[in-house]
Amino acid sequence: MICLNKSCIDDWLIDKFDDLRMKLYSMHPDDLKAIWTCHECHRIFVFHSDVDDHKDSSGHKMINKMALIIPAEPLA
Ligand SMILES: [Zn+2]
């Protein structure tokens, strides 16, 4: 059952925002330079902390790291 009251949605948004803010404060040096894909379930992770969470919660150990190439200059 999903609650659609405004106060419930506000709580949910604050929750998500706190989650994101915590992630930004606890960034790994590889965050924003790499993404990770799980070899076993093919999920994609943007934050290293999510990889650790996934390893703990799923028991999946084979995570591939892929360099994220961001051009220094905007493409014309
Ligand atoms: Zn997995």
N, CA, C, O and the ligand as a Tripos MOL2 file, in Angstrom:
@<TRIPOS>MOLECULE
protein
  305   303    77     0     0
PROTEIN
NO_CHARGES

@<TRIPOS>ATOM
      1 N           0.8600   -1.2010    0.0000 N.3       1 MET1
      2 CA          0.0000    0.0000    0.0000 C.3       1 MET1
      3 C           0.8830    1.2330    0.0000 C.2       1 MET1
      4 O           1.6900    1.4220    0.9100 O.2       1 MET1
      5 N           0.7380    2.0640   -1.0030 N.am      2 ILE2
      6 CA          1.5460    3.2730   -1.1110 C.3       2 ILE2
      7 C           0.7400    4.4540   -0.5930 C.2       2 ILE2
      8 O          -0.3950    4.6670   -1.0200 O.2       2 ILE2
      9 N           1.3110    5.2100    0.3080 N.am      3 CYS3
     10 CA          0.6430    6.3770    0.8720 C.3       3 CYS3
     11 C           0.9180    7.5850   -0.0050 C.2       3 CYS3
     12 O           2.0730    7.9270   -0.2580 O.2       3 CYS3
     13 N          -0.1380    8.2280   -0.4650 N.am      4 LEU4
     14 CA          0.0410    9.3800   -1.3580 C.3       4 LEU4
     15 C          -0.2970   10.7060   -0.6790 C.2       4 LEU4
     16 O          -0.4540   11.7260   -1.3500 O.2       4 LEU4
     17 N          -0.4100   10.6930    0.6570 N.am      5 ASN5
     18 CA         -0.5900   11.9720    1.3490 C.3       5 ASN5
     19 C           0.6330   12.8480    1.1190 C.2       5 ASN5
     20 O           1.7500   12.3500    0.9810 O.2       5 ASN5
     21 N           0.4100   14.1600    1.0780 N.am      6 LYS6
     22 CA          1.5430   15.0520    0.8300 C.3       6 LYS6
     23 C           2.6270   14.8720    1.8940 C.2       6 LYS6
     24 O           3.8130   14.8770    1.5660 O.2       6 LYS6
     25 N           2.2400   14.7150    3.1560 N.am      7 SER7
     26 CA          3.2480   14.6070    4.2050 C.3       7 SER7
     27 C           4.0730   13.3320    4.0440 C.2       7 SER7
     28 O           5.2660   13.3130    4.3470 O.2       7 SER7
     29 N           3.4290   12.2660    3.5640 N.am      8 CYS8
     30 CA          4.1640   11.0190    3.3340 C.3       8 CYS8
     31 C           5.1770   11.2020    2.2120 C.2       8 CYS8
     32 O           6.3180   10.7490    2.3000 O.2       8 CYS8
     33 N           4.7290   11.8820    1.1450 N.am      9 ILE9
     34 CA          5.6320   12.1030    0.0160 C.3       9 ILE9
     35 C           6.7890   12.9980    0.4420 C.2       9 ILE9
     36 O           7.9310   12.7610    0.0490 O.2       9 ILE9
     37 N           6.5020   14.0340    1.2470 N.am     10 ASP10
     38 CA          7.5640   14.8980    1.7500 C.3      10 ASP10
     39 C           8.5810   14.0900    2.5460 C.2      10 ASP10
     40 O           9.7890   14.2460    2.3720 O.2      10 ASP10
     41 N           8.0670   13.2100    3.4370 N.am     11 ASP11
     42 CA          8.9740   12.3820    4.2350 C.3      11 ASP11
     43 C           9.8580   11.5400    3.3250 C.2      11 ASP11
     44 O          11.0590   11.3970    3.5510 O.2      11 ASP11
     45 N           9.2230   10.9800    2.2790 N.am     12 TRP12
     46 CA          9.9610   10.1120    1.3670 C.3      12 TRP12
     47 C          11.0510   10.9010    0.6380 C.2      12 TRP12
     48 O          12.1750   10.4250    0.4810 O.2      12 TRP12
     49 N          10.7020   12.1170    0.1960 N.am     13 LEU13
     50 CA         11.6830   12.9480   -0.5110 C.3      13 LEU13
     51 C          12.8340   13.3300    0.4050 C.2      13 LEU13
     52 O          13.9950   13.3030   -0.0050 O.2      13 LEU13
     53 N          12.5110   13.6910    1.6610 N.am     14 ILE14
     54 CA         13.5610   14.0590    2.6170 C.3      14 ILE14
     55 C          14.4740   12.8640    2.8490 C.2      14 ILE14
     56 O          15.6950   13.0040    2.9310 O.2      14 ILE14
     57 N          13.8660   11.6870    2.9540 N.am     15 ASP15
     58 CA         14.6330   10.4560    3.0990 C.3      15 ASP15
     59 C          15.6130   10.2840    1.9470 C.2      15 ASP15
     60 O          16.7980   10.0210    2.1510 O.2      15 ASP15
     61 N          15.0910   10.4380    0.7240 N.am     16 LYS16
     62 CA         15.9250   10.2440   -0.4710 C.3      16 LYS16
     63 C          17.0220   11.2910   -0.5230 C.2      16 LYS16
     64 O          18.1610   10.9930   -0.8830 O.2      16 LYS16
     65 N          16.6750   12.5190   -0.1610 N.am     17 PHE17
     66 CA         17.6500   13.5960   -0.1940 C.3      17 PHE17
     67 C          18.7630   13.3270    0.8110 C.2      17 PHE17
     68 O          19.9410   13.4980    0.4980 O.2      17 PHE17
     69 N          18.3870   12.9040    2.0300 N.am     18 ASP18
     70 CA         19.3900   12.5850    3.0480 C.3      18 ASP18
     71 C          20.3080   11.4770    2.5660 C.2      18 ASP18
     72 O          21.5190   11.5140    2.7810 O.2      18 ASP18
     73 N          19.7100   10.4900    1.9110 N.am     19 ASP19
     74 CA         20.4680    9.3670    1.3930 C.3      19 ASP19
     75 C          21.5170    9.8570    0.3960 C.2      19 ASP19
     76 O          22.6820    9.4640    0.4500 O.2      19 ASP19
     77 N          21.0690   10.7310   -0.5250 N.am     20 LEU20
     78 CA         21.9640   11.2590   -1.5520 C.3      20 LEU20
     79 C          23.0510   12.1240   -0.9260 C.2      20 LEU20
     80 O          24.2180   12.0550   -1.3100 O.2      20 LEU20
     81 N          22.6420   12.9500    0.0570 N.am     21 ARG21
     82 CA         23.6080   13.8310    0.7020 C.3      21 ARG21
     83 C          24.6730   13.0240    1.4380 C.2      21 ARG21
     84 O          25.8550   13.3670    1.3990 O.2      21 ARG21
     85 N          24.2500   11.9460    2.1120 N.am     22 MET22
     86 CA         25.2060   11.0820    2.7920 C.3      22 MET22
     87 C          26.1820   10.4740    1.7920 C.2      22 MET22
     88 O          27.3770   10.3660    2.0650 O.2      22 MET22
     89 N          25.6590   10.0760    0.6250 N.am     23 LYS23
     90 CA         26.5190    9.4820   -0.3900 C.3      23 LYS23
     91 C          27.5550   10.4910   -0.8830 C.2      23 LYS23
     92 O          28.7210   10.1490   -1.0820 O.2      23 LYS23
     93 N          27.1180   11.7400   -1.0770 N.am     24 LEU24
     94 CA         28.0390   12.7570   -1.5680 C.3      24 LEU24
     95 C          29.1170   13.0500   -0.5310 C.2      24 LEU24
     96 O          30.2600   13.3280   -0.8940 O.2      24 LEU24
     97 N          28.7700   12.9910    0.7620 N.am     25 TYR25
     98 CA         29.7560   13.2380    1.8070 C.3      25 TYR25
     99 C          30.7340   12.0820    1.9380 C.2      25 TYR25
    100 O          31.8830   12.2790    2.3340 O.2      25 TYR25
    101 N          30.2860   10.8900    1.6120 N.am     26 SER26
    102 CA         31.1260    9.7130    1.8480 C.3      26 SER26
    103 C          31.6070    9.1250    0.5330 C.2      26 SER26
    104 O          31.6710    7.9070    0.3680 O.2      26 SER26
    105 N          31.9460   10.0090   -0.4030 N.am     27 MET27
    106 CA         32.3210    9.5070   -1.7190 C.3      27 MET27
    107 C          33.6820    8.8170   -1.7070 C.2      27 MET27
    108 O          34.6090    9.2250   -1.0070 O.2      27 MET27
    109 N          33.7630    7.7730   -2.4960 N.am     28 HIS28
    110 CA         34.9940    7.0200   -2.7230 C.3      28 HIS28
    111 C          35.7840    7.7470   -3.8150 C.2      28 HIS28
    112 O          35.1790    8.3910   -4.6730 O.2      28 HIS28
    113 N          37.1270    7.6610   -3.8070 N.am     29 PRO29
    114 CA         37.9110    8.3630   -4.8450 C.3      29 PRO29
    115 C          37.5190    7.9810   -6.2760 C.2      29 PRO29
    116 O          37.7050    8.7720   -7.2010 O.2      29 PRO29
    117 N          36.9850    6.7870   -6.4590 N.am     30 ASP30
    118 CA         36.6020    6.3510   -7.8090 C.3      30 ASP30
    119 C          35.2070    6.8310   -8.2090 C.2      30 ASP30
    120 O          34.8340    6.7350   -9.3780 O.2      30 ASP30
    121 N          34.4270    7.3530   -7.2420 N.am     31 ASP31
    122 CA         33.0860    7.8130   -7.5790 C.3      31 ASP31
    123 C          33.1780    8.9400   -8.6010 C.2      31 ASP31
    124 O          34.0430    9.8080   -8.4880 O.2      31 ASP31
    125 N          32.3170    8.9350   -9.5710 N.am     32 LEU32
    126 CA         32.2520    9.8710  -10.6960 C.3      32 LEU32
    127 C          33.3640    9.6450  -11.7080 C.2      32 LEU32
    128 O          33.4160   10.3370  -12.7250 O.2      32 LEU32
    129 N          34.2640    8.6820  -11.4490 N.am     33 LYS33
    130 CA         35.2900    8.3330  -12.4320 C.3      33 LYS33
    131 C          35.0510    6.9370  -12.9780 C.2      33 LYS33
    132 O          35.6110    6.5520  -14.0050 O.2      33 LYS33
    133 N          34.2220    6.1920  -12.2850 N.am     34 ALA34
    134 CA         33.9780    4.8150  -12.6990 C.3      34 ALA34
    135 C          32.5520    4.4350  -12.3390 C.2      34 ALA34
    136 O          31.9400    5.0280  -11.4500 O.2      34 ALA34
    137 N          32.0370    3.4430  -13.0380 N.am     35 ILE35
    138 CA         30.8000    2.8000  -12.6180 C.3      35 ILE35
    139 C          31.1070    1.3110  -12.4720 C.2      35 ILE35
    140 O          32.1060    0.8130  -12.9920 O.2      35 ILE35
    141 N          30.2530    0.6330  -11.7730 N.am     36 TRP36
    142 CA         30.4790   -0.7780  -11.5090 C.3      36 TRP36
    143 C          29.2670   -1.5730  -11.9820 C.2      36 TRP36
    144 O          28.1250   -1.1430  -11.8160 O.2      36 TRP36
    145 N          29.5230   -2.7150  -12.5630 N.am     37 THR37
    146 CA         28.4220   -3.6030  -12.9450 C.3      37 THR37
    147 C          28.6330   -4.9480  -12.2590 C.2      37 THR37
    148 O          29.7500   -5.4600  -12.1720 O.2      37 THR37
    149 N          27.5270   -5.4990  -11.7760 N.am     38 CYS38
    150 CA         27.5870   -6.8110  -11.1400 C.3      38 CYS38
    151 C          27.5670   -7.8690  -12.2400 C.2      38 CYS38
    152 O          26.6630   -7.9010  -13.0750 O.2      38 CYS38
    153 N          28.5760   -8.7300  -12.2240 N.am     39 HIS39
    154 CA         28.7020   -9.7740  -13.2460 C.3      39 HIS39
    155 C          27.5720  -10.7940  -13.1070 C.2      39 HIS39
    156 O          27.2110  -11.4610  -14.0770 O.2      39 HIS39
    157 N          27.0200  -10.9130  -11.9080 N.am     40 GLU40
    158 CA         26.0480  -11.9800  -11.6620 C.3      40 GLU40
    159 C          24.6080  -11.5450  -11.9270 C.2      40 GLU40
    160 O          23.8210  -12.3350  -12.4480 O.2      40 GLU40
    161 N          24.2460  -10.3160  -11.5840 N.am     41 CYS41
    162 CA         22.8560   -9.8910  -11.8020 C.3      41 CYS41
    163 C          22.7700   -8.6750  -12.7220 C.2      41 CYS41
    164 O          21.6760   -8.1790  -12.9900 O.2      41 CYS41
    165 N          23.9280   -8.1840  -13.2120 N.am     42 HIS42
    166 CA         23.9890   -7.1170  -14.2270 C.3      42 HIS42
    167 C          23.4280   -5.7920  -13.7440 C.2      42 HIS42
    168 O          23.0580   -4.9410  -14.5530 O.2      42 HIS42
    169 N          23.3630   -5.6090  -12.4260 N.am     43 ARG43
    170 CA         22.9750   -4.2810  -11.9370 C.3      43 ARG43
    171 C          24.1390   -3.3240  -12.1200 C.2      43 ARG43
    172 O          25.2990   -3.7360  -12.1410 O.2      43 ARG43
    173 N          23.8220   -2.0450  -12.2500 N.am     44 ILE44
    174 CA         24.8350   -1.0070  -12.4550 C.3      44 ILE44
    175 C          24.8520   -0.1080  -11.2200 C.2      44 ILE44
    176 O          23.8050    0.2810  -10.7040 O.2      44 ILE44
    177 N          26.0470    0.2090  -10.7620 N.am     45 PHE45
    178 CA         26.1930    1.0390   -9.5730 C.3      45 PHE45
    179 C          27.0350    2.2580   -9.8980 C.2      45 PHE45
    180 O          28.0480    2.1680  -10.5920 O.2      45 PHE45
    181 N          26.5950    3.4100   -9.3800 N.am     46 VAL46
    182 CA         27.2950    4.6620   -9.6420 C.3      46 VAL46
    183 C          28.2230    5.0020   -8.4760 C.2      46 VAL46
    184 O          29.2380    5.6750   -8.6600 O.2      46 VAL46
    185 N          27.8730    4.5370   -7.2840 N.am     47 PHE47
    186 CA         28.6690    4.8440   -6.1030 C.3      47 PHE47
    187 C          29.3140    3.5750   -5.5620 C.2      47 PHE47
    188 O          28.6900    2.5150   -5.5100 O.2      47 PHE47
    189 N          30.5810    3.7050   -5.1590 N.am     48 HIS48
    190 CA         31.3060    2.5580   -4.6110 C.3      48 HIS48
    191 C          30.6110    2.0080   -3.3760 C.2      48 HIS48
    192 O          30.6210    0.8000   -3.1370 O.2      48 HIS48
    193 N          30.0050    2.9010   -2.5880 N.am     49 SER49
    194 CA         29.3300    2.4410   -1.3720 C.3      49 SER49
    195 C          28.1660    1.5070   -1.7190 C.2      49 SER49
    196 O          27.8490    0.5870   -0.9640 O.2      49 SER49
    197 N          27.5220    1.7620   -2.8930 N.am     50 ASP50
    198 CA         26.4360    0.8780   -3.3240 C.3      50 ASP50
    199 C          26.9690   -0.5030   -3.6860 C.2      50 ASP50
    200 O          26.2910   -1.5100   -3.4830 O.2      50 ASP50
    201 N          28.1940   -0.5450   -4.2270 N.am     51 VAL51
    202 CA         28.8180   -1.8350   -4.5530 C.3      51 VAL51
    203 C          29.0100   -2.6410   -3.2690 C.2      51 VAL51
    204 O          28.6940   -3.8290   -3.2090 O.2      51 VAL51
    205 N          29.5400   -1.9600   -2.2350 N.am     52 ASP52
    206 CA         29.7480   -2.6470   -0.9630 C.3      52 ASP52
    207 C          28.4200   -3.1460   -0.3880 C.2      52 ASP52
    208 O          28.3270   -4.2700    0.1040 O.2      52 ASP52
    209 N          27.3820   -2.2790   -0.4600 N.am     53 ASP53
    210 CA         26.0680   -2.6860    0.0340 C.3      53 ASP53
    211 C          25.5670   -3.9010   -0.7290 C.2      53 ASP53
    212 O          25.0170   -4.8330   -0.1430 O.2      53 ASP53
    213 N          25.7640   -3.8820   -2.0590 N.am     54 HIS54
    214 CA         25.2770   -4.9710   -2.8960 C.3      54 HIS54
    215 C          26.0100   -6.2720   -2.5770 C.2      54 HIS54
    216 O          25.3950   -7.3350   -2.4990 O.2      54 HIS54
    217 N          27.3350   -6.1800   -2.3920 N.am     55 LYS55
    218 CA         28.1140   -7.3800   -2.0350 C.3      55 LYS55
    219 C          27.5970   -7.9710   -0.7300 C.2      55 LYS55
    220 O          27.4460   -9.1860   -0.6000 O.2      55 LYS55
    221 N          27.3250   -7.0840    0.2430 N.am     56 ASP56
    222 CA         26.8630   -7.5550    1.5490 C.3      56 ASP56
    223 C          25.4690   -8.1670    1.4510 C.2      56 ASP56
    224 O          25.2090   -9.2270    2.0200 O.2      56 ASP56
    225 N          24.5630   -7.4870    0.7190 N.am     57 SER57
    226 CA         23.1620   -7.9150    0.7430 C.3      57 SER57
    227 C          22.8990   -9.0920   -0.1880 C.2      57 SER57
    228 O          22.0150   -9.9030    0.0870 O.2      57 SER57
    229 N          23.6560   -9.2020   -1.2990 N.am     58 SER58
    230 CA         23.3590  -10.2470   -2.2870 C.3      58 SER58
    231 C          24.3450  -11.3980   -2.2340 C.2      58 SER58
    232 O          24.0440  -12.4980   -2.6970 O.2      58 SER58
    233 N          25.5280  -11.1500   -1.6690 N.am     59 GLY59
    234 CA         26.5610  -12.1760   -1.7010 C.3      59 GLY59
    235 C          27.2750  -12.2630   -3.0340 C.2      59 GLY59
    236 O          28.1360  -13.1230   -3.2200 O.2      59 GLY59
    237 N          26.9260  -11.3750   -3.9740 N.am     60 HIS60
    238 CA         27.6130  -11.3690   -5.2700 C.3      60 HIS60
    239 C          28.9990  -10.7620   -5.0930 C.2      60 HIS60
    240 O          29.1530   -9.7150   -4.4640 O.2      60 HIS60
    241 N          29.9990  -11.4240   -5.6500 N.am     61 LYS61
    242 CA         31.3730  -10.9620   -5.4350 C.3      61 LYS61
    243 C          32.0350  -10.4540   -6.7100 C.2      61 LYS61
    244 O          33.0240   -9.7240   -6.6430 O.2      61 LYS61
    245 N          31.5010  -10.8330   -7.8760 N.am     62 MET62
    246 CA         32.1700  -10.4610   -9.1240 C.3      62 MET62
    247 C          31.5980   -9.1500   -9.6450 C.2      62 MET62
    248 O          30.5960   -9.1380  -10.3600 O.2      62 MET62
    249 N          32.2370   -8.0600   -9.2830 N.am     63 ILE63
    250 CA         31.7880   -6.7360   -9.7090 C.3      63 ILE63
    251 C          32.8480   -6.1730  -10.6610 C.2      63 ILE63
    252 O          34.0250   -6.0870  -10.3100 O.2      63 ILE63
    253 N          32.4250   -5.8000  -11.8440 N.am     64 ASN64
    254 CA         33.3540   -5.2220  -12.8240 C.3      64 ASN64
    255 C          33.3520   -3.7090  -12.6950 C.2      64 ASN64
    256 O          32.2990   -3.0770  -12.6070 O.2      64 ASN64
    257 N          34.5500   -3.1420  -12.6870 N.am     65 LYS65
    258 CA         34.6820   -1.6850  -12.6530 C.3      65 LYS65
    259 C          34.9190   -1.1950  -14.0740 C.2      65 LYS65
    260 O          35.7460   -1.7430  -14.8030 O.2      65 LYS65
    261 N          34.1910   -0.1630  -14.4570 N.am     66 MET66
    262 CA         34.3490    0.3940  -15.8020 C.3      66 MET66
    263 C          34.6470    1.8780  -15.6900 C.2      66 MET66
    264 O          33.9550    2.6070  -14.9800 O.2      66 MET66
    265 N          35.6900    2.3270  -16.4020 N.am     67 ALA67
    266 CA         36.0430    3.7450  -16.3670 C.3      67 ALA67
    267 C          34.9260    4.5520  -16.9870 C.2      67 ALA67
    268 O          34.3430    4.1730  -18.0030 O.2      67 ALA67
    269 N          34.6410    5.6720  -16.3530 N.am     68 LEU68
    270 CA         33.6180    6.5700  -16.8610 C.3      68 LEU68
    271 C          34.3520    7.7340  -17.5200 C.2      68 LEU68
    272 O          35.0540    8.4930  -16.8510 O.2      68 LEU68
    273 N          34.1880    7.8690  -18.8230 N.am     69 ILE69
    274 CA         34.9260    8.9080  -19.5600 C.3      69 ILE69
    275 C          34.0300   10.1370  -19.6970 C.2      69 ILE69
    276 O          33.0030   10.1060  -20.3750 O.2      69 ILE69
    277 N          34.4360   11.1940  -19.0500 N.am     70 ILE70
    278 CA         33.6870   12.4510  -19.1570 C.3      70 ILE70
    279 C          34.5760   13.4560  -19.8730 C.2      70 ILE70
    280 O          35.6470   13.7920  -19.3660 O.2      70 ILE70
    281 N          34.1640   13.9450  -21.0360 N.am     71 PRO71
    282 CA         35.0050   14.9020  -21.7580 C.3      71 PRO71
    283 C          35.2250   16.1660  -20.9370 C.2      71 PRO71
    284 O          34.2920   16.6750  -20.3160 O.2      71 PRO71
    285 N          36.4700   16.6790  -20.9320 N.am     72 ALA72
    286 CA         36.7770   17.8930  -20.1820 C.3      72 ALA72
    287 C          36.0550   19.0940  -20.7690 C.2      72 ALA72
    288 O          35.6290   19.9890  -20.0390 O.2      72 ALA72
    289 N          35.9190   19.1110  -22.0960 N.am     73 GLU73
    290 CA         35.2170   20.2000  -22.7720 C.3      73 GLU73
    291 C          33.8860   19.6760  -23.2800 C.2      73 GLU73
    292 O          33.8000   18.5290  -23.7180 O.2      73 GLU73
    293 N          32.8500   20.4990  -23.2280 N.am     74 PRO74
    294 CA         31.5800   20.0580  -23.8140 C.3      74 PRO74
    295 C          31.7790   19.7360  -25.2970 C.2      74 PRO74
    296 O          32.5260   20.4200  -25.9960 O.2      74 PRO74
    297 N          31.1100   18.6980  -25.7590 N.am     75 LEU75
    298 CA         31.2240   18.3420  -27.1650 C.3      75 LEU75
    299 C          30.4850   19.3670  -28.0030 C.2      75 LEU75
    300 O          29.3540   19.7380  -27.6900 O.2      75 LEU75
    301 N          31.1290   19.8270  -29.0720 N.am     76 ALA76
    302 CA         30.5130   20.8450  -29.9300 C.3      76 ALA76
    303 C          29.4110   20.1940  -30.7860 C.2      76 ALA76
    304 O          28.7640   20.8750  -31.5810 O.2      76 ALA76
    305 ZN         24.5400   -8.7590   -8.2160 Zn       77 ZN77
@<TRIPOS>BOND
     1     1     2 1
     2     2     3 1
     3     3     4 2
     4     3     5 am
     5     5     6 1
     6     6     7 1
     7     7     8 2
     8     7     9 am
     9     9    10 1
    10    10    11 1
    11    11    12 2
    12    11    13 am
    13    13    14 1
    14    14    15 1
    15    15    16 2
    16    15    17 am
    17    17    18 1
    18    18    19 1
    19    19    20 2
    20    19    21 am
    21    21    22 1
    22    22    23 1
    23    23    24 2
    24    23    25 am
    25    25    26 1
    26    26    27 1
    27    27    28 2
    28    27    29 am
    29    29    30 1
    30    30    31 1
    31    31    32 2
    32    31    33 am
    33    33    34 1
    34    34    35 1
    35    35    36 2
    36    35    37 am
    37    37    38 1
    38    38    39 1
    39    39    40 2
    40    39    41 am
    41    41    42 1
    42    42    43 1
    43    43    44 2
    44    43    45 am
    45    45    46 1
    46    46    47 1
    47    47    48 2
    48    47    49 am
    49    49    50 1
    50    50    51 1
    51    51    52 2
    52    51    53 am
    53    53    54 1
    54    54    55 1
    55    55    56 2
    56    55    57 am
    57    57    58 1
    58    58    59 1
    59    59    60 2
    60    59    61 am
    61    61    62 1
    62    62    63 1
    63    63    64 2
    64    63    65 am
    65    65    66 1
    66    66    67 1
    67    67    68 2
    68    67    69 am
    69    69    70 1
    70    70    71 1
    71    71    72 2
    72    71    73 am
    73    73    74 1
    74    74    75 1
    75    75    76 2
    76    75    77 am
    77    77    78 1
    78    78    79 1
    79    79    80 2
    80    79    81 am
    81    81    82 1
    82    82    83 1
    83    83    84 2
    84    83    85 am
    85    85    86 1
    86    86    87 1
    87    87    88 2
    88    87    89 am
    89    89    90 1
    90    90    91 1
    91    91    92 2
    92    91    93 am
    93    93    94 1
    94    94    95 1
    95    95    96 2
    96    95    97 am
    97    97    98 1
    98    98    99 1
    99    99   100 2
   100    99   101 am
   101   101   102 1
   102   102   103 1
   103   103   104 2
   104   103   105 am
   105   105   106 1
   106   106   107 1
   107   107   108 2
   108   107   109 am
   109   109   110 1
   110   110   111 1
   111   111   112 2
   112   111   113 am
   113   113   114 1
   114   114   115 1
   115   115   116 2
   116   115   117 am
   117   117   118 1
   118   118   119 1
   119   119   120 2
   120   119   121 am
   121   121   122 1
   122   122   123 1
   123   123   124 2
   124   123   125 am
   125   125   126 1
   126   126   127 1
   127   127   128 2
   128   127   129 am
   129   129   130 1
   130   130   131 1
   131   131   132 2
   132   131   133 am
   133   133   134 1
   134   134   135 1
   135   135   136 2
   136   135   137 am
   137   137   138 1
   138   138   139 1
   139   139   140 2
   140   139   141 am
   141   141   142 1
   142   142   143 1
   143   143   144 2
   144   143   145 am
   145   145   146 1
   146   146   147 1
   147   147   148 2
   148   147   149 am
   149   149   150 1
   150   150   151 1
   151   151   152 2
   152   151   153 am
   153   153   154 1
   154   154   155 1
   155   155   156 2
   156   155   157 am
   157   157   158 1
   158   158   159 1
   159   159   160 2
   160   159   161 am
   161   161   162 1
   162   162   163 1
   163   163   164 2
   164   163   165 am
   165   165   166 1
   166   166   167 1
   167   167   168 2
   168   167   169 am
   169   169   170 1
   170   170   171 1
   171   171   172 2
   172   171   173 am
   173   173   174 1
   174   174   175 1
   175   175   176 2
   176   175   177 am
   177   177   178 1
   178   178   179 1
   179   179   180 2
   180   179   181 am
   181   181   182 1
   182   182   183 1
   183   183   184 2
   184   183   185 am
   185   185   186 1
   186   186   187 1
   187   187   188 2
   188   187   189 am
   189   189   190 1
   190   190   191 1
   191   191   192 2
   192   191   193 am
   193   193   194 1
   194   194   195 1
   195   195   196 2
   196   195   197 am
   197   197   198 1
   198   198   199 1
   199   199   200 2
   200   199   201 am
   201   201   202 1
   202   202   203 1
   203   203   204 2
   204   203   205 am
   205   205   206 1
   206   206   207 1
   207   207   208 2
   208   207   209 am
   209   209   210 1
   210   210   211 1
   211   211   212 2
   212   211   213 am
   213   213   214 1
   214   214   215 1
   215   215   216 2
   216   215   217 am
   217   217   218 1
   218   218   219 1
   219   219   220 2
   220   219   221 am
   221   221   222 1
   222   222   223 1
   223   223   224 2
   224   223   225 am
   225   225   226 1
   226   226   227 1
   227   227   228 2
   228   227   229 am
   229   229   230 1
   230   230   231 1
   231   231   232 2
   232   231   233 am
   233   233   234 1
   234   234   235 1
   235   235   236 2
   236   235   237 am
   237   237   238 1
   238   238   239 1
   239   239   240 2
   240   239   241 am
   241   241   242 1
   242   242   243 1
   243   243   244 2
   244   243   245 am
   245   245   246 1
   246   246   247 1
   247   247   248 2
   248   247   249 am
   249   249   250 1
   250   250   251 1
   251   251   252 2
   252   251   253 am
   253   253   254 1
   254   254   255 1
   255   255   256 2
   256   255   257 am
   257   257   258 1
   258   258   259 1
   259   259   260 2
   260   259   261 am
   261   261   262 1
   262   262   263 1
   263   263   264 2
   264   263   265 am
   265   265   266 1
   266   266   267 1
   267   267   268 2
   268   267   269 am
   269   269   270 1
   270   270   271 1
   271   271   272 2
   272   271   273 am
   273   273   274 1
   274   274   275 1
   275   275   276 2
   276   275   277 am
   277   277   278 1
   278   278   279 1
   279   279   280 2
   280   279   281 am
   281   281   282 1
   282   282   283 1
   283   283   284 2
   284   283   285 am
   285   285   286 1
   286   286   287 1
   287   287   288 2
   288   287   289 am
   289   289   290 1
   290   290   291 1
   291   291   292 2
   292   291   293 am
   293   293   294 1
   294   294   295 1
   295   295   296 2
   296   295   297 am
   297   297   298 1
   298   298   299 1
   299   299   300 2
   300   299   301 am
   301   301   302 1
   302   302   303 1
   303   303   304 2
@<TRIPOS>SUBSTRUCTURE
     1 MET1         2 RESIDUE 1 A MET
     2 ILE2         6 RESIDUE 1 A ILE
     3 CYS3        10 RESIDUE 1 A CYS
     4 LEU4        14 RESIDUE 1 A LEU
     5 ASN5        18 RESIDUE 1 A ASN
     6 LYS6        22 RESIDUE 1 A LYS
     7 SER7        26 RESIDUE 1 A SER
     8 CYS8        30 RESIDUE 1 A CYS
     9 ILE9        34 RESIDUE 1 A ILE
    10 ASP10       38 RESIDUE 1 A ASP
    11 ASP11       42 RESIDUE 1 A ASP
    12 TRP12       46 RESIDUE 1 A TRP
    13 LEU13       50 RESIDUE 1 A LEU
    14 ILE14       54 RESIDUE 1 A ILE
    15 ASP15       58 RESIDUE 1 A ASP
    16 LYS16       62 RESIDUE 1 A LYS
    17 PHE17       66 RESIDUE 1 A PHE
    18 ASP18       70 RESIDUE 1 A ASP
    19 ASP19       74 RESIDUE 1 A ASP
    20 LEU20       78 RESIDUE 1 A LEU
    21 ARG21       82 RESIDUE 1 A ARG
    22 MET22       86 RESIDUE 1 A MET
    23 LYS23       90 RESIDUE 1 A LYS
    24 LEU24       94 RESIDUE 1 A LEU
    25 TYR25       98 RESIDUE 1 A TYR
    26 SER26      102 RESIDUE 1 A SER
    27 MET27      106 RESIDUE 1 A MET
    28 HIS28      110 RESIDUE 1 A HIS
    29 PRO29      114 RESIDUE 1 A PRO
    30 ASP30      118 RESIDUE 1 A ASP
    31 ASP31      122 RESIDUE 1 A ASP
    32 LEU32      126 RESIDUE 1 A LEU
    33 LYS33      130 RESIDUE 1 A LYS
    34 ALA34      134 RESIDUE 1 A ALA
    35 ILE35      138 RESIDUE 1 A ILE
    36 TRP36      142 RESIDUE 1 A TRP
    37 THR37      146 RESIDUE 1 A THR
    38 CYS38      150 RESIDUE 1 A CYS
    39 HIS39      154 RESIDUE 1 A HIS
    40 GLU40      158 RESIDUE 1 A GLU
    41 CYS41      162 RESIDUE 1 A CYS
    42 HIS42      166 RESIDUE 1 A HIS
    43 ARG43      170 RESIDUE 1 A ARG
    44 ILE44      174 RESIDUE 1 A ILE
    45 PHE45      178 RESIDUE 1 A PHE
    46 VAL46      182 RESIDUE 1 A VAL
    47 PHE47      186 RESIDUE 1 A PHE
    48 HIS48      190 RESIDUE 1 A HIS
    49 SER49      194 RESIDUE 1 A SER
    50 ASP50      198 RESIDUE 1 A ASP
    51 VAL51      202 RESIDUE 1 A VAL
    52 ASP52      206 RESIDUE 1 A ASP
    53 ASP53      210 RESIDUE 1 A ASP
    54 HIS54      214 RESIDUE 1 A HIS
    55 LYS55      218 RESIDUE 1 A LYS
    56 ASP56      222 RESIDUE 1 A ASP
    57 SER57      226 RESIDUE 1 A SER
    58 SER58      230 RESIDUE 1 A SER
    59 GLY59      234 RESIDUE 1 A GLY
    60 HIS60      238 RESIDUE 1 A HIS
    61 LYS61      242 RESIDUE 1 A LYS
    62 MET62      246 RESIDUE 1 A MET
    63 ILE63      250 RESIDUE 1 A ILE
    64 ASN64      254 RESIDUE 1 A ASN
    65 LYS65      258 RESIDUE 1 A LYS
    66 MET66      262 RESIDUE 1 A MET
    67 ALA67      266 RESIDUE 1 A ALA
    68 LEU68      270 RESIDUE 1 A LEU
    69 ILE69      274 RESIDUE 1 A ILE
    70 ILE70      278 RESIDUE 1 A ILE
    71 PRO71      282 RESIDUE 1 A PRO
    72 ALA72      286 RESIDUE 1 A ALA
    73 GLU73      290 RESIDUE 1 A GLU
    74 PRO74      294 RESIDUE 1 A PRO
    75 LEU75      298 RESIDUE 1 A LEU
    76 ALA76      302 RESIDUE 1 A ALA
    77 ZN77       305 GROUP 0 **** ****
